[in-house]
Amino acid sequence: MPAPRTVLLTGAAGGLGTLMRGLLPAYGHTLRLLDVRPLPGEPDAVTADLADRDALREAVRGVDAVLHLAGISLESTFDKILKANIEGTYNLYEAAREEGVRRVVFASSNHTVGFTPRPRGEQPLIPVGTPRRPDTFYGLSKSFGEDLAQLYWDKHGIETVSVRIGSCFLEPTNVRMLSVWMSPGDGARLFHAALTAEDVRHTVVYGSSANTRLWWDLSSARALGYEPQDDSEQYAEKLVAEQGELDPANPDHAHLGGHFCTNPPVWPY
């Protein structure tokens, strides 16, 4: 698949969207921006809610691919998750189908498998095919998105790479994140690979850097051509000194999803 000329970036005002706005153009992608909030300094950005089907259809018209980052990224009520993440993702796929867009990169989450026990010692890395065990309504919505992507490939021929993102920040902020962190640079490398790899059908990958303390298997991401360059270990000494190593007796540390399994952070809006 040739590199897309124009990519619709949904959720462009969010934390991850803001990072990708700055990094993806260097890979040759022209970004069309969409968010429910206005984007200062971006006069051509589309301000629209995922519930607005007409606006979504106009936004996807003529693009070569969609990088779908929009939606609620923490826990919330089921009604809010339903509207933003489940119905909103359905509306996005319908707009893509109606306008003939053939590639979507979907921001899934490690919280689709959040109740999976985290690897310890010499245990093997968690495979992409591990049974889904969502830890929140948020994780459940991302499980739905992966199944929706599979359906739209099987029924309509729309290819998707579902990226189970760990934590994409400038640097990790806690010890758990040392295992699931994806540097912004590696995030752009992975999204570029997902946008341009050939014959992906519906592929699920984990999204992180090549961390020394990695918990999951990156082989399906590498098969797309992703070559992570970063490792969280450079931040380990400071974080461990401040917070200590993960404690097997602490319920917040027992599962891949961390404190999402016990006391998840709540979406503030």
N, C-alpha and C positions, 0 to 999 in steps of 0.2 A: 504494500500500500504506500503510495507516495506521501510525503509529508503534507498534512492538511495546510491549505492556504489560510483558511479562516476557521477559528475555533470559538464557539460560544462558551464563555466562562460564566457559569451561574454561581451565585454566592460571591461575587467579585469584591464586595466590601468587607467580607469576613477576614479572619486572621489568615487562614490558609489562602484564600482568594487573593488577598493583598500581596502575600509573598509570591504567588504564581504570576500575578500581573507584572511584577518586576523581573521575573526570571525566564518565563517561557518565550517571550519575543526573541531572545538570543538564539533559540533553536529554529527560528524561521516562521513561527506561528504569528499570524495576525489575530489579535483577540477582539471579539465582540463581547462587551461586558453587560452583565445583568445582575441586578440585586433588588431586593424589596426596598432598600434604602438608597437615597441619592448618593452619587459618587462625586464629591467635589473635584473639580479639575478635569472631569471626564464628560464633556458635553454630549458625546455620542452614546454614552451608556444608557441602557434600557432600565428604567425603574418600573418594576412590575412584580406582583406576587405570583407564586407558583399556582395559585388558584385561577389566575386570569388566562384562560386557554387561548383566547385570541391573541393576547400579547406574547405568549410563549410561541405560538405558531409563527408570528411575525418575526420574533427574535431568532428562531432557528432557520428561517428561510434563507437559503443560499449559503449556509455554512457547510463546511466539510466534516465537522465533528463537533461534539459537545463534551466539555469537561464539567461534570455536574457536581458542584461542591455546595449548592444551596441547601438550606434546611436547618433544622434544629440539631445542634451538635452536642447537646448534653441531655440529661433526663428532663422530662416534663410530664404533664398530664397526658393521658392517652388521647384525649380529644385534640390537643395541640399537635402531638406527634402524628396523629392520623391525618390532619389537614396538611401539615407542612411536609412531612417526610414520606408518607404513604400515598395520599392523593396527589401531592405535588409531584412526586417522582413519576406516578402514572401519567399525569398531565404532560410532563416533559417528554416521556416516551411516545405518547400519542402525537404530540406536535412533531417529533422527529419522524415518526412513521408517515404522517400526512405530508411532510415536506421532503421526504426521500433522503433524510440524513442516515448514513449507514454505519456510523461509529459513535459510540458513547463511551466515555470513561467515567465510571460511577464511583463516587467517594463512599465506599463501604467503611467498615470499622472493625477493629479487633474485638469490639463488644458484641459482635455476632457470635463469638465463641468465648465470651467473657467468663462463664462458669467452668471452663476447662481448667483443670489444675495446672498450675505453672510448672514447667520442667525444673527438676532439682538434680544437682550432682551430674551424673553421667546419663541422665534420661535423654531420649532422642528429642530433636526439635519437633514442634507441633506442626503437622502437615496441613496443607490447605484442605484436604479431604476430611479432617476431623469433624465429627458431628457438631452441628451448630448448637450452641447453648447460650442464647442471649442473656445478658445480665440486667437488662432494663427494657422499658418500652422503646427507648432509643435504639438499643441493639436489635430488638425485634423488628423495628422499621428497616434497619439495614439488611436484615435477613430477608425481609419482603423484597427489598430492592434487588438483591441478588437473584431471587426467584423470578422477579419481573423481567430482569435482564435475560435470563435463560428463556423465558417464554417468548420474548420479542425476537430472540435469535431463532428459535425453533419455528415460530409462526410467521415472522415478518422479515427475517434475514438481517436484522440490525445487530451488528457485532458490539459487544461490550467487554471491557476489562473492568472488573470490580476490584477495587484496591482497598483491602482491609488496612486502613491507615492506623498506625500506632499513635505517636504524638509528634507533630511537625511544628517545632518551635526553633528559635535561633540556637538554643541549647537546652538540654534536659534540666528539669527543675526538682526532680526527686530520684530516689534510688530505683524505683520501679521503672522509671522512664529510661534508665540506662539500657534496658533490654528491648524497649519498643520504639525508641527515638528514631525519627527520620529527619535528617538535616534538611533545611530548605533546598540546598543544592541537590541533594539526592532525591528530594520530592520532585523537583523539576526534571531530573534525569528519568525518573520512573514514569511520570506523566507523559513525557515526550515519547518514551518507548511504547507506552500503552496507546498513544495516539497514532503511532506510525508502524507498529509491527504488523506483519501480514498474517491473515488467516487466524484471527484470535477467537472467532466464534463467540462463545462466552467463556472467558478465562477469569478465574479468581486468583488473586495474588495477595501476599502480605506486603505492606508498605512500611519499610524501615531502612535504616542504614545497615551497614555490615558490622553490627555491634559485637564486641567481644562477648557480651553477656546475652546475646540474641536468644530469644525463646522459640522462634518459629522458622519454618523452612522457606527460604527465599528462592527456591529453584524455579518455580513457575514464573516469578518476576524476572529472573535472569534469562529465562527462555525467550522473553520478549526482546532481549537485548539490553536490559538494565544492568549497569555496572556501577554499584554503589561505591562511593569514594571515601565515605566518612565513617567514623567509629566514635561512639559515645564515651569510650574508656578514658579519654583525656579529661573528662569531667568527674570521673569516679572518685578519685581521692578526696576531693572537696566535699562531694555529696555524702559519701560514706562517713566522713569525719563529722559532718553536721547531723546526719540522720541515722547512722548505723546501717548494717546490712539488713536485708529483708528477714523477718522473723517468721518461721513456719507456724508458730503458735498464734500469730496475729491474723485474724480473719481477713483483714485488708490486704494481706500478702499471700493468701492461699491460692488465689485463682488468677488467671491471665488478666481478667478485667479489673483487678485491684479493688479500690474502694467503690467502684461502680457496683460491685456485688453487695456491698454492705450499706453504704451511705453515699449514693451518687450525687454529684454536683447537679444543681437544678438550673435549667435555662432561665435567665432573669427576665425575659420579656413575656 
